[in-house]
Amino acid sequence: MPLKTDLELAAITLPLDVVLETIGAAKGKLTPETAALLKVEVSYVLASLTRLENEVVNAIFRDAFE
């Protein structure tokens, strides 16, 4: 079952990573408020995942908000 769990987690986190990468690539095309709102939404979803290790969530937050 670990593989199934890993795949389920990847199915959730991969689209969120795409959103974060898109925010980074769209510098200057998004207002700072829009970029911040998207990051907050991604953060909210990540924080709600009980199977995701806290260190992973913290690393994603640091990367997204630097």
PDB file of N, H, CA, C and O in Angstrom:
ATOM      1  N   MET A   1       0.783  -1.216   0.000  1.00  0.00           N
ATOM      2  CA  MET A   1       0.000   0.000   0.000  1.00  0.00           C
ATOM      3  C   MET A   1       0.828   1.285   0.000  1.00  0.00           C
ATOM      4  O   MET A   1       0.303   2.329  -0.387  1.00  0.00           O
ATOM      5  N   PRO A   2       2.094   1.256   0.415  1.00  0.00           N
ATOM      6  CA  PRO A   2       2.840   2.522   0.404  1.00  0.00           C
ATOM      7  C   PRO A   2       2.900   3.160  -0.979  1.00  0.00           C
ATOM      8  O   PRO A   2       2.840   4.384  -1.097  1.00  0.00           O
ATOM      9  N   LEU A   3       3.018   2.347  -2.026  1.00  0.00           N
ATOM     10  H   LEU A   3       3.067   1.353  -1.930  1.00  0.00           H
ATOM     11  CA  LEU A   3       3.081   2.909  -3.372  1.00  0.00           C
ATOM     12  C   LEU A   3       1.785   3.631  -3.710  1.00  0.00           C
ATOM     13  O   LEU A   3       1.815   4.723  -4.277  1.00  0.00           O
ATOM     14  N   LYS A   4       0.656   3.040  -3.371  1.00  0.00           N
ATOM     15  H   LYS A   4       0.631   2.153  -2.910  1.00  0.00           H
ATOM     16  CA  LYS A   4      -0.630   3.677  -3.640  1.00  0.00           C
ATOM     17  C   LYS A   4      -0.726   5.003  -2.887  1.00  0.00           C
ATOM     18  O   LYS A   4      -1.177   6.006  -3.441  1.00  0.00           O
ATOM     19  N   THR A   5      -0.307   5.002  -1.639  1.00  0.00           N
ATOM     20  H   THR A   5       0.059   4.187  -1.190  1.00  0.00           H
ATOM     21  CA  THR A   5      -0.332   6.227  -0.847  1.00  0.00           C
ATOM     22  C   THR A   5       0.581   7.280  -1.457  1.00  0.00           C
ATOM     23  O   THR A   5       0.206   8.449  -1.544  1.00  0.00           O
ATOM     24  N   ASP A   6       1.768   6.880  -1.879  1.00  0.00           N
ATOM     25  H   ASP A   6       2.073   5.930  -1.809  1.00  0.00           H
ATOM     26  CA  ASP A   6       2.697   7.819  -2.517  1.00  0.00           C
ATOM     27  C   ASP A   6       2.107   8.390  -3.800  1.00  0.00           C
ATOM     28  O   ASP A   6       2.248   9.582  -4.075  1.00  0.00           O
ATOM     29  N   LEU A   7       1.456   7.552  -4.577  1.00  0.00           N
ATOM     30  H   LEU A   7       1.342   6.584  -4.354  1.00  0.00           H
ATOM     31  CA  LEU A   7       0.849   8.023  -5.824  1.00  0.00           C
ATOM     32  C   LEU A   7      -0.301   8.982  -5.554  1.00  0.00           C
ATOM     33  O   LEU A   7      -0.461   9.980  -6.257  1.00  0.00           O
ATOM     34  N   GLU A   8      -1.098   8.681  -4.537  1.00  0.00           N
ATOM     35  H   GLU A   8      -0.968   7.871  -3.966  1.00  0.00           H
ATOM     36  CA  GLU A   8      -2.195   9.585  -4.183  1.00  0.00           C
ATOM     37  C   GLU A   8      -1.648  10.940  -3.740  1.00  0.00           C
ATOM     38  O   GLU A   8      -2.178  11.986  -4.117  1.00  0.00           O
ATOM     39  N   LEU A   9      -0.600  10.912  -2.949  1.00  0.00           N
ATOM     40  H   LEU A   9      -0.170  10.063  -2.642  1.00  0.00           H
ATOM     41  CA  LEU A   9       0.017  12.149  -2.477  1.00  0.00           C
ATOM     42  C   LEU A   9       0.613  12.936  -3.640  1.00  0.00           C
ATOM     43  O   LEU A   9       0.486  14.159  -3.695  1.00  0.00           O
ATOM     44  N   ALA A  10       1.255  12.245  -4.556  1.00  0.00           N
ATOM     45  H   ALA A  10       1.359  11.252  -4.512  1.00  0.00           H
ATOM     46  CA  ALA A  10       1.824  12.903  -5.739  1.00  0.00           C
ATOM     47  C   ALA A  10       0.727  13.520  -6.598  1.00  0.00           C
ATOM     48  O   ALA A  10       0.912  14.594  -7.170  1.00  0.00           O
ATOM     49  N   ALA A  11      -0.409  12.846  -6.689  1.00  0.00           N
ATOM     50  H   ALA A  11      -0.559  11.973  -6.225  1.00  0.00           H
ATOM     51  CA  ALA A  11      -1.521  13.368  -7.488  1.00  0.00           C
ATOM     52  C   ALA A  11      -2.046  14.680  -6.916  1.00  0.00           C
ATOM     53  O   ALA A  11      -2.579  15.514  -7.649  1.00  0.00           O
ATOM     54  N   ILE A  12      -1.895  14.859  -5.616  1.00  0.00           N
ATOM     55  H   ILE A  12      -1.461  14.183  -5.021  1.00  0.00           H
ATOM     56  CA  ILE A  12      -2.335  16.099  -4.981  1.00  0.00           C
ATOM     57  C   ILE A  12      -1.254  17.167  -5.053  1.00  0.00           C
ATOM     58  O   ILE A  12      -1.538  18.320  -5.378  1.00  0.00           O
ATOM     59  N   THR A  13      -0.022  16.793  -4.753  1.00  0.00           N
ATOM     60  H   THR A  13       0.209  15.857  -4.489  1.00  0.00           H
ATOM     61  CA  THR A  13       1.040  17.801  -4.639  1.00  0.00           C
ATOM     62  C   THR A  13       1.606  18.260  -5.974  1.00  0.00           C
ATOM     63  O   THR A  13       2.067  19.398  -6.077  1.00  0.00           O
ATOM     64  N   LEU A  14       1.588  17.423  -6.990  1.00  0.00           N
ATOM     65  H   LEU A  14       1.214  16.499  -6.906  1.00  0.00           H
ATOM     66  CA  LEU A  14       2.148  17.821  -8.283  1.00  0.00           C
ATOM     67  C   LEU A  14       1.416  19.019  -8.883  1.00  0.00           C
ATOM     68  O   LEU A  14       2.076  19.964  -9.315  1.00  0.00           O
ATOM     69  N   PRO A  15       0.082  19.023  -8.932  1.00  0.00           N
ATOM     70  CA  PRO A  15      -0.584  20.226  -9.456  1.00  0.00           C
ATOM     71  C   PRO A  15      -0.276  21.478  -8.639  1.00  0.00           C
ATOM     72  O   PRO A  15      -0.196  22.578  -9.187  1.00  0.00           O
ATOM     73  N   LEU A  16      -0.104  21.311  -7.327  1.00  0.00           N
ATOM     74  H   LEU A  16      -0.169  20.418  -6.881  1.00  0.00           H
ATOM     75  CA  LEU A  16       0.234  22.465  -6.494  1.00  0.00           C
ATOM     76  C   LEU A  16       1.622  22.986  -6.838  1.00  0.00           C
ATOM     77  O   LEU A  16       1.851  24.196  -6.850  1.00  0.00           O
ATOM     78  N   ASP A  17       2.542  22.077  -7.118  1.00  0.00           N
ATOM     79  H   ASP A  17       2.355  21.095  -7.109  1.00  0.00           H
ATOM     80  CA  ASP A  17       3.889  22.477  -7.522  1.00  0.00           C
ATOM     81  C   ASP A  17       3.844  23.225  -8.849  1.00  0.00           C
ATOM     82  O   ASP A  17       4.581  24.191  -9.046  1.00  0.00           O
ATOM     83  N   VAL A  18       2.990  22.784  -9.750  1.00  0.00           N
ATOM     84  H   VAL A  18       2.391  21.999  -9.590  1.00  0.00           H
ATOM     85  CA  VAL A  18       2.832  23.468 -11.041  1.00  0.00           C
ATOM     86  C   VAL A  18       2.334  24.893 -10.813  1.00  0.00           C
ATOM     87  O   VAL A  18       2.799  25.826 -11.468  1.00  0.00           O
ATOM     88  N   VAL A  19       1.396  25.064  -9.892  1.00  0.00           N
ATOM     89  H   VAL A  19       1.018  24.307  -9.360  1.00  0.00           H
ATOM     90  CA  VAL A  19       0.896  26.410  -9.584  1.00  0.00           C
ATOM     91  C   VAL A  19       2.029  27.287  -9.065  1.00  0.00           C
ATOM     92  O   VAL A  19       2.172  28.435  -9.486  1.00  0.00           O
ATOM     93  N   LEU A  20       2.838  26.746  -8.149  1.00  0.00           N
ATOM     94  H   LEU A  20       2.723  25.814  -7.807  1.00  0.00           H
ATOM     95  CA  LEU A  20       3.955  27.527  -7.606  1.00  0.00           C
ATOM     96  C   LEU A  20       4.974  27.875  -8.685  1.00  0.00           C
ATOM     97  O   LEU A  20       5.488  28.993  -8.710  1.00  0.00           O
ATOM     98  N   GLU A  21       5.270  26.935  -9.571  1.00  0.00           N
ATOM     99  H   GLU A  21       4.853  26.027  -9.551  1.00  0.00           H
ATOM    100  CA  GLU A  21       6.212  27.203 -10.667  1.00  0.00           C
ATOM    101  C   GLU A  21       5.650  28.257 -11.616  1.00  0.00           C
ATOM    102  O   GLU A  21       6.391  29.104 -12.115  1.00  0.00           O
ATOM    103  N   THR A  22       4.347  28.207 -11.864  1.00  0.00           N
ATOM    104  H   THR A  22       3.745  27.519 -11.459  1.00  0.00           H
ATOM    105  CA  THR A  22       3.704  29.187 -12.741  1.00  0.00           C
ATOM    106  C   THR A  22       3.777  30.582 -12.133  1.00  0.00           C
ATOM    107  O   THR A  22       4.011  31.565 -12.836  1.00  0.00           O
ATOM    108  N   ILE A  23       3.575  30.660 -10.828  1.00  0.00           N
ATOM    109  H   ILE A  23       3.385  29.862 -10.256  1.00  0.00           H
ATOM    110  CA  ILE A  23       3.689  31.952 -10.146  1.00  0.00           C
ATOM    111  C   ILE A  23       5.096  32.509 -10.331  1.00  0.00           C
ATOM    112  O   ILE A  23       5.268  33.689 -10.635  1.00  0.00           O
ATOM    113  N   GLY A  24       6.096  31.658 -10.146  1.00  0.00           N
ATOM    114  H   GLY A  24       5.956  30.699  -9.898  1.00  0.00           H
ATOM    115  CA  GLY A  24       7.481  32.095 -10.311  1.00  0.00           C
ATOM    116  C   GLY A  24       7.788  32.535 -11.730  1.00  0.00           C
ATOM    117  O   GLY A  24       8.513  33.508 -11.936  1.00  0.00           O
ATOM    118  N   ALA A  25       7.245  31.828 -12.710  1.00  0.00           N
ATOM    119  H   ALA A  25       6.657  31.037 -12.543  1.00  0.00           H
ATOM    120  CA  ALA A  25       7.509  32.147 -14.110  1.00  0.00           C
ATOM    121  C   ALA A  25       6.759  33.394 -14.568  1.00  0.00           C
ATOM    122  O   ALA A  25       7.152  34.030 -15.547  1.00  0.00           O
ATOM    123  N   ALA A  26       5.697  33.742 -13.876  1.00  0.00           N
ATOM    124  H   ALA A  26       5.378  33.226 -13.081  1.00  0.00           H
ATOM    125  CA  ALA A  26       4.861  34.865 -14.294  1.00  0.00           C
ATOM    126  C   ALA A  26       5.241  36.167 -13.601  1.00  0.00           C
ATOM    127  O   ALA A  26       4.432  37.092 -13.533  1.00  0.00           O
ATOM    128  N   LYS A  27       6.456  36.245 -13.090  1.00  0.00           N
ATOM    129  H   LYS A  27       7.114  35.493 -13.145  1.00  0.00           H
ATOM    130  CA  LYS A  27       6.878  37.469 -12.391  1.00  0.00           C
ATOM    131  C   LYS A  27       6.623  38.687 -13.275  1.00  0.00           C
ATOM    132  O   LYS A  27       6.998  38.721 -14.447  1.00  0.00           O
ATOM    133  N   GLY A  28       5.990  39.662 -12.689  1.00  0.00           N
ATOM    134  H   GLY A  28       5.686  39.635 -11.737  1.00  0.00           H
ATOM    135  CA  GLY A  28       5.682  40.879 -13.423  1.00  0.00           C
ATOM    136  C   GLY A  28       4.361  40.827 -14.165  1.00  0.00           C
ATOM    137  O   GLY A  28       3.827  41.867 -14.551  1.00  0.00           O
ATOM    138  N   LYS A  29       3.828  39.638 -14.370  1.00  0.00           N
ATOM    139  H   LYS A  29       4.262  38.793 -14.057  1.00  0.00           H
ATOM    140  CA  LYS A  29       2.558  39.518 -15.082  1.00  0.00           C
ATOM    141  C   LYS A  29       1.383  39.357 -14.120  1.00  0.00           C
ATOM    142  O   LYS A  29       0.234  39.614 -14.479  1.00  0.00           O
ATOM    143  N   LEU A  30       1.683  38.931 -12.902  1.00  0.00           N
ATOM    144  H   LEU A  30       2.617  38.722 -12.610  1.00  0.00           H
ATOM    145  CA  LEU A  30       0.664  38.834 -11.860  1.00  0.00           C
ATOM    146  C   LEU A  30       0.883  39.970 -10.876  1.00  0.00           C
ATOM    147  O   LEU A  30       2.018  40.365 -10.607  1.00  0.00           O
ATOM    148  N   THR A  31      -0.205  40.486 -10.349  1.00  0.00           N
ATOM    149  H   THR A  31      -1.126  40.165 -10.568  1.00  0.00           H
ATOM    150  CA  THR A  31      -0.032  41.477  -9.289  1.00  0.00           C
ATOM    151  C   THR A  31       0.529  40.759  -8.066  1.00  0.00           C
ATOM    152  O   THR A  31       0.301  39.561  -7.898  1.00  0.00           O
ATOM    153  N   PRO A  32       1.249  41.465  -7.222  1.00  0.00           N
ATOM    154  CA  PRO A  32       1.762  40.832  -6.006  1.00  0.00           C
ATOM    155  C   PRO A  32       0.647  40.224  -5.158  1.00  0.00           C
ATOM    156  O   PRO A  32       0.834  39.190  -4.516  1.00  0.00           O
ATOM    157  N   GLU A  33      -0.511  40.877  -5.164  1.00  0.00           N
ATOM    158  H   GLU A  33      -0.663  41.717  -5.685  1.00  0.00           H
ATOM    159  CA  GLU A  33      -1.643  40.364  -4.390  1.00  0.00           C
ATOM    160  C   GLU A  33      -2.132  39.031  -4.938  1.00  0.00           C
ATOM    161  O   GLU A  33      -2.441  38.120  -4.170  1.00  0.00           O
ATOM    162  N   THR A  34      -2.205  38.910  -6.265  1.00  0.00           N
ATOM    163  H   THR A  34      -1.955  39.651  -6.889  1.00  0.00           H
ATOM    164  CA  THR A  34      -2.652  37.664  -6.886  1.00  0.00           C
ATOM    165  C   THR A  34      -1.664  36.543  -6.607  1.00  0.00           C
ATOM    166  O   THR A  34      -2.066  35.430  -6.267  1.00  0.00           O
ATOM    167  N   ALA A  35      -0.379  36.825  -6.747  1.00  0.00           N
ATOM    168  H   ALA A  35      -0.052  37.729  -7.023  1.00  0.00           H
ATOM    169  CA  ALA A  35       0.645  35.815  -6.472  1.00  0.00           C
ATOM    170  C   ALA A  35       0.572  35.362  -5.020  1.00  0.00           C
ATOM    171  O   ALA A  35       0.665  34.168  -4.733  1.00  0.00           O
ATOM    172  N   ALA A  36       0.407  36.312  -4.104  1.00  0.00           N
ATOM    173  H   ALA A  36       0.331  37.281  -4.336  1.00  0.00           H
ATOM    174  CA  ALA A  36       0.314  35.967  -2.686  1.00  0.00           C
ATOM    175  C   ALA A  36      -0.932  35.138  -2.407  1.00  0.00           C
ATOM    176  O   ALA A  36      -0.879  34.182  -1.633  1.00  0.00           O
ATOM    177  N   LEU A  37      -2.040  35.491  -3.022  1.00  0.00           N
ATOM    178  H   LEU A  37      -2.083  36.267  -3.650  1.00  0.00           H
ATOM    179  CA  LEU A  37      -3.282  34.738  -2.820  1.00  0.00           C
ATOM    180  C   LEU A  37      -3.142  33.305  -3.317  1.00  0.00           C
ATOM    181  O   LEU A  37      -3.595  32.371  -2.655  1.00  0.00           O
ATOM    182  N   LEU A  38      -2.524  33.124  -4.470  1.00  0.00           N
ATOM    183  H   LEU A  38      -2.156  33.882  -5.009  1.00  0.00           H
ATOM    184  CA  LEU A  38      -2.302  31.772  -4.989  1.00  0.00           C
ATOM    185  C   LEU A  38      -1.406  30.968  -4.054  1.00  0.00           C
ATOM    186  O   LEU A  38      -1.659  29.788  -3.813  1.00  0.00           O
ATOM    187  N   LYS A  39      -0.366  31.596  -3.530  1.00  0.00           N
ATOM    188  H   LYS A  39      -0.160  32.555  -3.726  1.00  0.00           H
ATOM    189  CA  LYS A  39       0.528  30.904  -2.602  1.00  0.00           C
ATOM    190  C   LYS A  39      -0.202  30.528  -1.316  1.00  0.00           C
ATOM    191  O   LYS A  39       0.019  29.449  -0.766  1.00  0.00           O
ATOM    192  N   VAL A  40      -1.062  31.409  -0.843  1.00  0.00           N
ATOM    193  H   VAL A  40      -1.241  32.285  -1.290  1.00  0.00           H
ATOM    194  CA  VAL A  40      -1.835  31.107   0.365  1.00  0.00           C
ATOM    195  C   VAL A  40      -2.764  29.927   0.115  1.00  0.00           C
ATOM    196  O   VAL A  40      -2.901  29.056   0.974  1.00  0.00           O
ATOM    197  N   GLU A  41      -3.397  29.888  -1.041  1.00  0.00           N
ATOM    198  H   GLU A  41      -3.286  30.595  -1.739  1.00  0.00           H
ATOM    199  CA  GLU A  41      -4.290  28.772  -1.366  1.00  0.00           C
ATOM    200  C   GLU A  41      -3.523  27.458  -1.429  1.00  0.00           C
ATOM    201  O   GLU A  41      -3.989  26.442  -0.914  1.00  0.00           O
ATOM    202  N   VAL A  42      -2.353  27.473  -2.056  1.00  0.00           N
ATOM    203  H   VAL A  42      -1.974  28.298  -2.474  1.00  0.00           H
ATOM    204  CA  VAL A  42      -1.524  26.265  -2.115  1.00  0.00           C
ATOM    205  C   VAL A  42      -1.106  25.860  -0.704  1.00  0.00           C
ATOM    206  O   VAL A  42      -1.138  24.679  -0.356  1.00  0.00           O
ATOM    207  N   SER A  43      -0.719  26.830   0.095  1.00  0.00           N
ATOM    208  H   SER A  43      -0.693  27.789  -0.187  1.00  0.00           H
ATOM    209  CA  SER A  43      -0.308  26.551   1.471  1.00  0.00           C
ATOM    210  C   SER A  43      -1.441  25.931   2.267  1.00  0.00           C
ATOM    211  O   SER A  43      -1.223  25.009   3.053  1.00  0.00           O
ATOM    212  N   TYR A  44      -2.644  26.434   2.066  1.00  0.00           N
ATOM    213  H   TYR A  44      -2.821  27.183   1.427  1.00  0.00           H
ATOM    214  CA  TYR A  44      -3.810  25.903   2.780  1.00  0.00           C
ATOM    215  C   TYR A  44      -4.039  24.436   2.432  1.00  0.00           C
ATOM    216  O   TYR A  44      -4.282  23.615   3.316  1.00  0.00           O
ATOM    217  N   VAL A  45      -3.961  24.112   1.156  1.00  0.00           N
ATOM    218  H   VAL A  45      -3.763  24.779   0.437  1.00  0.00           H
ATOM    219  CA  VAL A  45      -4.161  22.723   0.730  1.00  0.00           C
ATOM    220  C   VAL A  45      -3.056  21.836   1.292  1.00  0.00           C
ATOM    221  O   VAL A  45      -3.337  20.752   1.804  1.00  0.00           O
ATOM    222  N   LEU A  46      -1.815  22.276   1.205  1.00  0.00           N
ATOM    223  H   LEU A  46      -1.587  23.156   0.790  1.00  0.00           H
ATOM    224  CA  LEU A  46      -0.703  21.478   1.729  1.00  0.00           C
ATOM    225  C   LEU A  46      -0.828  21.258   3.230  1.00  0.00           C
ATOM    226  O   LEU A  46      -0.570  20.161   3.726  1.00  0.00           O
ATOM    227  N   ALA A  47      -1.220  22.290   3.945  1.00  0.00           N
ATOM    228  H   ALA A  47      -1.430  23.181   3.542  1.00  0.00           H
ATOM    229  CA  ALA A  47      -1.343  22.170   5.399  1.00  0.00           C
ATOM    230  C   ALA A  47      -2.462  21.213   5.790  1.00  0.00           C
ATOM    231  O   ALA A  47      -2.443  20.656   6.888  1.00  0.00           O
ATOM    232  N   SER A  48      -3.429  21.020   4.913  1.00  0.00           N
ATOM    233  H   SER A  48      -3.445  21.473   4.021  1.00  0.00           H
ATOM    234  CA  SER A  48      -4.549  20.131   5.237  1.00  0.00           C
ATOM    235  C   SER A  48      -4.227  18.659   4.985  1.00  0.00           C
ATOM    236  O   SER A  48      -5.006  17.787   5.370  1.00  0.00           O
ATOM    237  N   LEU A  49      -3.099  18.371   4.349  1.00  0.00           N
ATOM    238  H   LEU A  49      -2.467  19.079   4.036  1.00  0.00           H
ATOM    239  CA  LEU A  49      -2.737  16.982   4.066  1.00  0.00           C
ATOM    240  C   LEU A  49      -2.112  16.358   5.305  1.00  0.00           C
ATOM    241  O   LEU A  49      -1.010  16.726   5.711  1.00  0.00           O
ATOM    242  N   THR A  50      -2.820  15.418   5.894  1.00  0.00           N
ATOM    243  H   THR A  50      -3.716  15.119   5.564  1.00  0.00           H
ATOM    244  CA  THR A  50      -2.330  14.815   7.135  1.00  0.00           C
ATOM    245  C   THR A  50      -1.170  13.868   6.888  1.00  0.00           C
ATOM    246  O   THR A  50      -0.379  13.617   7.797  1.00  0.00           O
ATOM    247  N   ARG A  51      -1.052  13.340   5.685  1.00  0.00           N
ATOM    248  H   ARG A  51      -1.695  13.544   4.947  1.00  0.00           H
ATOM    249  CA  ARG A  51       0.012  12.374   5.402  1.00  0.00           C
ATOM    250  C   ARG A  51       1.325  13.037   5.027  1.00  0.00           C
ATOM    251  O   ARG A  51       2.349  12.364   4.912  1.00  0.00           O
ATOM    252  N   LEU A  52       1.308  14.322   4.838  1.00  0.00           N
ATOM    253  H   LEU A  52       0.476  14.869   4.932  1.00  0.00           H
ATOM    254  CA  LEU A  52       2.511  15.031   4.422  1.00  0.00           C
ATOM    255  C   LEU A  52       3.325  15.417   5.655  1.00  0.00           C
ATOM    256  O   LEU A  52       2.803  16.027   6.589  1.00  0.00           O
ATOM    257  N   GLU A  53       4.589  15.061   5.647  1.00  0.00           N
ATOM    258  H   GLU A  53       5.013  14.565   4.888  1.00  0.00           H
ATOM    259  CA  GLU A  53       5.470  15.353   6.781  1.00  0.00           C
ATOM    260  C   GLU A  53       5.596  16.866   6.975  1.00  0.00           C
ATOM    261  O   GLU A  53       5.632  17.619   6.001  1.00  0.00           O
ATOM    262  N   ASN A  54       5.663  17.301   8.213  1.00  0.00           N
ATOM    263  H   ASN A  54       5.635  16.689   9.003  1.00  0.00           H
ATOM    264  CA  ASN A  54       5.799  18.731   8.512  1.00  0.00           C
ATOM    265  C   ASN A  54       7.043  19.331   7.880  1.00  0.00           C
ATOM    266  O   ASN A  54       7.019  20.475   7.427  1.00  0.00           O
ATOM    267  N   GLU A  55       8.144  18.560   7.845  1.00  0.00           N
ATOM    268  H   GLU A  55       8.164  17.630   8.212  1.00  0.00           H
ATOM    269  CA  GLU A  55       9.374  19.090   7.248  1.00  0.00           C
ATOM    270  C   GLU A  55       9.186  19.377   5.763  1.00  0.00           C
ATOM    271  O   GLU A  55       9.731  20.346   5.234  1.00  0.00           O
ATOM    272  N   VAL A  56       8.410  18.525   5.097  1.00  0.00           N
ATOM    273  H   VAL A  56       7.968  17.738   5.527  1.00  0.00           H
ATOM    274  CA  VAL A  56       8.150  18.723   3.669  1.00  0.00           C
ATOM    275  C   VAL A  56       7.318  19.979   3.469  1.00  0.00           C
ATOM    276  O   VAL A  56       7.627  20.801   2.606  1.00  0.00           O
ATOM    277  N   VAL A  57       6.269  20.131   4.257  1.00  0.00           N
ATOM    278  H   VAL A  57       6.018  19.463   4.958  1.00  0.00           H
ATOM    279  CA  VAL A  57       5.418  21.318   4.155  1.00  0.00           C
ATOM    280  C   VAL A  57       6.241  22.579   4.419  1.00  0.00           C
ATOM    281  O   VAL A  57       6.135  23.559   3.681  1.00  0.00           O
ATOM    282  N   ASN A  58       7.053  22.554   5.465  1.00  0.00           N
ATOM    283  H   ASN A  58       7.139  21.759   6.065  1.00  0.00           H
ATOM    284  CA  ASN A  58       7.885  23.722   5.786  1.00  0.00           C
ATOM    285  C   ASN A  58       8.863  24.045   4.667  1.00  0.00           C
ATOM    286  O   ASN A  58       9.082  25.217   4.359  1.00  0.00           O
ATOM    287  N   ALA A  59       9.451  23.032   4.058  1.00  0.00           N
ATOM    288  H   ALA A  59       9.273  22.080   4.309  1.00  0.00           H
ATOM    289  CA  ALA A  59      10.382  23.254   2.948  1.00  0.00           C
ATOM    290  C   ALA A  59       9.665  23.881   1.759  1.00  0.00           C
ATOM    291  O   ALA A  59      10.197  24.784   1.113  1.00  0.00           O
ATOM    292  N   ILE A  60       8.464  23.403   1.470  1.00  0.00           N
ATOM    293  H   ILE A  60       8.032  22.669   1.994  1.00  0.00           H
ATOM    294  CA  ILE A  60       7.690  23.963   0.358  1.00  0.00           C
ATOM    295  C   ILE A  60       7.326  25.413   0.658  1.00  0.00           C
ATOM    296  O   ILE A  60       7.428  26.269  -0.221  1.00  0.00           O
ATOM    297  N   PHE A  61       6.900  25.699   1.899  1.00  0.00           N
ATOM    298  H   PHE A  61       6.818  25.003   2.613  1.00  0.00           H
ATOM    299  CA  PHE A  61       6.559  27.070   2.278  1.00  0.00           C
ATOM    300  C   PHE A  61       7.760  27.993   2.131  1.00  0.00           C
ATOM    301  O   PHE A  61       7.646  29.082   1.568  1.00  0.00           O
ATOM    302  N   ARG A  62       8.920  27.555   2.640  1.00  0.00           N
ATOM    303  H   ARG A  62       9.012  26.671   3.097  1.00  0.00           H
ATOM    304  CA  ARG A  62      10.131  28.388   2.548  1.00  0.00           C
ATOM    305  C   ARG A  62      10.469  28.680   1.090  1.00  0.00           C
ATOM    306  O   ARG A  62      10.790  29.814   0.734  1.00  0.00           O
ATOM    307  N   ASP A  63      10.395  27.652   0.256  1.00  0.00           N
ATOM    308  H   ASP A  63      10.135  26.731   0.546  1.00  0.00           H
ATOM    309  CA  ASP A  63      10.722  27.818  -1.157  1.00  0.00           C
ATOM    310  C   ASP A  63       9.726  28.753  -1.837  1.00  0.00           C
ATOM    311  O   ASP A  63      10.114  29.590  -2.652  1.00  0.00           O
ATOM    312  N   ALA A  64       8.460  28.614  -1.507  1.00  0.00           N
ATOM    313  H   ALA A  64       8.145  27.934  -0.845  1.00  0.00           H
ATOM    314  CA  ALA A  64       7.420  29.409  -2.165  1.00  0.00           C
ATOM    315  C   ALA A  64       7.453  30.868  -1.749  1.00  0.00           C
ATOM    316  O   ALA A  64       7.180  31.749  -2.564  1.00  0.00           O
ATOM    317  N   PHE A  65       7.781  31.134  -0.501  1.00  0.00           N
ATOM    318  H   PHE A  65       8.003  30.419   0.161  1.00  0.00           H
ATOM    319  CA  PHE A  65       7.679  32.497   0.005  1.00  0.00           C
ATOM    320  C   PHE A  65       8.996  33.251   0.051  1.00  0.00           C
ATOM    321  O   PHE A  65       9.035  34.376   0.550  1.00  0.00           O
ATOM    322  N   GLU A  66      10.076  32.667  -0.454  1.00  0.00           N
ATOM    323  H   GLU A  66      10.044  31.753  -0.860  1.00  0.00           H
ATOM    324  CA  GLU A  66      11.353  33.390  -0.493  1.00  0.00           C
ATOM    325  C   GLU A  66      11.431  34.256  -1.708  1.00  0.00           C
ATOM    326  O   GLU A  66      12.432  34.942  -1.914  1.00  0.00           O
TER     327      GLU A  66
END
